[in-house]
Amino acid sequence: MTASQLVLGVKLRDDARFDNFHGERNREAADRLEALCQQAGGVPVVVLCGDADTGKSHLLQAACHSADQQGRSAVCISVAELQPFGPAALSGLESQDLVCLDDLDLVAGKRDWEEAIFHLYNRIDDRNAMMIVSASDLPGQLPFQLPDLVSRLRHGLTIQLGIYRDEDRLRILMARAEKRGLVMSREVAAYIMRRAPRGLGDLLGILDMLDENSLQAQRRLTIPFVKSVMRW
């Protein structure tokens, strides 16, 4: 089964854009990636490295949105979702101007996947297109078995993302609430963080619930309102 036979690609979140990437810790990294996307082919491959919850998936989707705004084709692929179909599912992706592969480290050590990604890289490079991948660590620190793939990944640009602190998460939560038209005070944001899981994805999931429930209430978020929605 080839990529053309699959409905591939992550459905891009409308709010996953460069101008909605908050958190000063990784702002410089986001700006650097955005500048590269504007150049459209300045480097053959960009590797985004960082732990979970550092914004890698957001930046991949932002890059696709940027390409679309420039009239270029782009696709964002979740490697985790692609794995059941086997490495042959990568065939044909080189037809895109930008190919983003999220969580590439999931197939590190799997020779057939590594070879397929290596050949995909070469086909993309031949078209002067661009590939952006995310991984949990630097290419040389991951258990890849194919030296040529590591060499290709190192040949591009590596952007490392830092781990968010609680203050970063609090500011991101407040900024994302404001972007949705919600009024969230620092007191309310701190209350949510004291009771919710600290992962940024979890916090933004809670924001989704509050946003949905606030449509029938005031747009100002209060602690009593958060308590009632979250049953805390």
SVG drawing of the C-alpha trace seen along z (x, -y; Angstrom):
<svg xmlns="http://www.w3.org/2000/svg" viewBox="-25 -38 53 42">
<polyline fill="none" stroke="black" stroke-width="0.4" points="0.0,0.0 1.6,-3.3 1.1,-6.8 -1.2,-7.6 -3.5,-4.8 -3.7,-6.1 -5.4,-9.2 -2.2,-10.3 -1.3,-13.3 -2.2,-14.8 -5.2,-17.1 -3.6,-20.4 -4.8,-22.3 -5.8,-25.8 -4.1,-27.2 -0.8,-25.4 0.9,-28.3 4.2,-30.2 2.4,-33.3 0.6,-31.2 3.7,-29.4 4.1,-30.8 6.8,-30.3 10.0,-32.4 12.2,-29.3 11.8,-28.1 10.8,-31.3 14.2,-31.7 14.0,-28.1 10.6,-28.8 11.7,-32.0 14.7,-30.2 12.4,-27.5 10.0,-30.0 12.8,-31.9 13.9,-28.6 10.4,-27.9 10.2,-31.3 13.4,-30.5 11.6,-27.4 14.6,-25.0 17.5,-26.7 18.4,-23.3 17.4,-19.8 16.4,-18.6 15.7,-20.1 15.8,-18.0 13.7,-19.3 15.1,-17.7 13.5,-17.8 11.6,-15.9 7.9,-15.3 5.9,-18.5 8.4,-20.9 6.2,-21.9 7.7,-19.8 4.4,-18.8 3.1,-22.4 6.1,-23.6 5.8,-20.8 2.2,-21.8 3.1,-25.5 5.6,-24.8 2.9,-23.1 0.6,-26.1 3.4,-28.4 4.0,-26.4 0.3,-26.4 0.2,-30.2 3.1,-30.4 1.2,-28.2 3.4,-25.2 2.2,-21.6 2.9,-20.1 2.1,-17.1 2.6,-16.3 2.9,-12.6 2.7,-11.0 5.2,-8.1 3.3,-6.4 0.1,-6.3 2.0,-5.3 3.9,-2.3 1.1,0.3 1.2,-0.3 4.9,0.4 7.7,-1.6 6.2,-1.3 3.7,-3.9 6.4,-6.5 6.4,-6.0 5.2,-9.1 5.6,-11.6 8.4,-13.3 5.8,-14.8 5.1,-17.3 7.2,-20.5 7.4,-20.0 7.3,-16.7 7.2,-16.7 7.7,-13.4 6.7,-13.6 8.5,-11.3 11.1,-9.8 12.9,-8.2 10.0,-5.6 11.6,-3.7 15.2,-4.1 16.8,-0.6 14.3,0.7 16.4,1.2 13.6,1.4 12.2,-1.9 15.6,-3.6 16.3,-2.6 12.9,-3.9 13.5,-7.2 17.0,-7.4 15.7,-6.9 12.8,-9.4 15.3,-12.0 17.3,-11.5 14.1,-11.8 13.1,-15.0 16.6,-16.4 16.6,-15.7 13.5,-17.8 15.0,-20.6 12.1,-20.2 12.4,-20.1 12.0,-17.6 11.4,-18.4 11.5,-15.7 11.1,-15.6 12.9,-13.3 13.5,-13.0 17.3,-13.4 20.1,-14.3 20.4,-11.9 23.8,-10.6 22.3,-9.8 19.5,-7.7 19.9,-3.9 19.9,-4.2 21.5,-1.3 22.0,-3.0 25.1,-5.3 24.1,-6.9 20.8,-8.1 22.5,-9.6 24.9,-11.3 22.0,-12.8 20.2,-14.0 23.4,-15.6 24.0,-17.2 20.9,-19.5 20.1,-21.8 19.4,-20.6 17.3,-22.8 17.1,-21.8 14.1,-22.7 14.4,-23.3 12.1,-21.8 9.4,-24.1 9.3,-25.2 6.1,-25.7 6.3,-29.5 6.5,-28.8 3.5,-26.6 1.5,-29.1 2.2,-31.8 1.4,-29.6 -1.9,-28.6 -2.9,-32.2 -1.8,-33.2 -3.7,-30.4 -6.8,-31.3 -6.5,-34.9 -6.1,-33.8 -9.5,-32.0 -11.1,-35.1 -11.2,-33.8 -10.2,-35.9 -8.0,-33.9 -6.3,-35.6 -2.9,-34.5 -4.7,-33.3 -7.0,-31.0 -4.1,-29.7 -2.2,-28.9 -5.2,-27.2 -5.5,-24.9 -1.8,-24.1 -1.9,-23.1 -4.6,-20.5 -4.0,-19.4 -1.2,-17.2 1.8,-19.4 2.1,-18.3 1.4,-21.1 -0.8,-18.8 -2.9,-18.0 -3.2,-21.7 -4.3,-22.6 -6.8,-19.8 -8.3,-21.3 -8.5,-24.6 -10.5,-22.9 -13.0,-21.7 -13.3,-25.1 -13.6,-26.8 -16.4,-24.5 -18.3,-24.9 -17.8,-28.7 -19.8,-29.1 -22.9,-28.8 -21.5,-31.0 -19.4,-34.2 -16.1,-34.2 -14.3,-35.1 -12.9,-32.1 -13.2,-32.0 -12.1,-29.5 -15.7,-28.5 -16.4,-28.0 -13.3,-25.9 -14.2,-23.8 -17.7,-23.1 -16.4,-22.1 -13.5,-20.0 -15.3,-18.6 -12.4,-19.5"/>
</svg>
